[in-house]
Amino acid sequence: MLLLLLQERSLQRQVEDVKNILLNMVEQRFKEVASDLAKKVEEKRKAIEGRKSILDRLHVQVRNRSFIDAQETSLRKRLCP
């Protein structure tokens, strides 16, 4: 009977060890995936910010060009009635 109890405890310890090993593996993989995801999100965010910056510049250029065109048209109307 004592031998059976010892074997049972031994098996319980082995099961707990395997459980802990598996938990550590899953946690490590989760950290890796979370880190990779954070890097990719940051890369995408920087790319989007770069595109937004370009669009903002183009918008300002178009507004400035429209203003200049309006001024030129106004000047032409005054000079050439």
C-alpha positions as CSV (number, residue, x, y, z in Angstrom):
1,M,0.0,0.0,0.0
2,L,2.8,2.4,0.9
3,L,4.5,1.6,-2.5
4,L,1.3,2.5,-4.3
5,L,1.1,5.8,-2.4
6,L,4.7,6.6,-3.3
7,Q,4.1,5.8,-7.0
8,E,0.9,7.9,-7.0
9,R,2.8,10.9,-5.5
10,S,5.6,10.4,-8.0
11,L,3.1,10.4,-10.9
12,Q,1.4,13.5,-9.5
13,R,4.7,15.4,-9.3
14,Q,5.5,14.3,-12.9
15,V,2.1,15.6,-14.1
16,E,2.7,18.9,-12.2
17,D,6.2,19.2,-13.8
18,V,4.8,18.6,-17.3
19,K,2.0,21.1,-16.6
20,N,4.5,23.7,-15.5
21,I,6.7,23.1,-18.5
22,L,3.8,23.4,-20.9
23,L,2.6,26.6,-19.1
24,N,6.0,28.1,-19.4
25,M,6.2,27.2,-23.1
26,V,2.8,28.7,-23.8
27,E,3.6,31.9,-21.8
28,Q,6.9,32.3,-23.6
29,R,5.2,31.8,-27.0
30,F,2.6,34.4,-26.0
31,K,5.3,36.9,-25.1
32,E,7.0,36.3,-28.5
33,V,3.8,36.7,-30.4
34,A,2.8,39.8,-28.5
35,S,6.2,41.3,-29.1
36,D,6.1,40.5,-32.8
37,L,2.6,42.0,-33.1
38,A,3.7,45.2,-31.3
39,K,6.6,45.6,-33.7
40,K,4.4,45.1,-36.7
41,V,1.7,47.5,-35.4
42,E,4.5,50.1,-34.8
43,E,5.8,49.7,-38.4
44,K,2.3,50.1,-39.8
45,R,1.6,53.1,-37.6
46,K,4.8,54.8,-38.8
47,A,4.0,54.0,-42.5
48,I,0.5,55.5,-42.0
49,E,1.9,58.6,-40.3
50,G,4.3,59.0,-43.2
51,R,1.5,58.8,-45.7
52,K,-0.6,61.2,-43.7
53,S,2.3,63.7,-43.6
54,I,2.6,63.5,-47.4
55,L,-1.1,64.1,-47.8
56,D,-1.0,67.0,-45.4
57,R,1.8,68.6,-47.4
58,L,-0.1,68.1,-50.6
59,H,-3.2,69.6,-49.1
60,V,-1.3,72.7,-48.0
61,Q,0.3,73.0,-51.5
62,V,-3.1,72.7,-53.2
63,R,-4.6,75.3,-50.8
64,N,-1.7,77.6,-51.5
65,R,-2.0,77.0,-55.2
66,S,-5.7,77.7,-55.1
67,F,-5.0,80.9,-53.2
68,I,-2.4,82.0,-55.7
69,D,-4.7,81.2,-58.6
70,A,-7.5,83.2,-57.0
71,Q,-5.1,86.2,-56.5
72,E,-3.9,86.0,-60.1
73,T,-7.5,85.9,-61.4
74,S,-8.4,88.8,-59.2
75,L,-5.4,90.8,-60.4
76,R,-6.2,90.0,-64.1
77,K,-9.7,91.2,-63.6
78,R,-8.5,94.5,-62.2
79,L,-5.8,95.0,-64.8
80,C,-7.8,93.7,-67.8
81,P,-11.4,94.9,-67.5
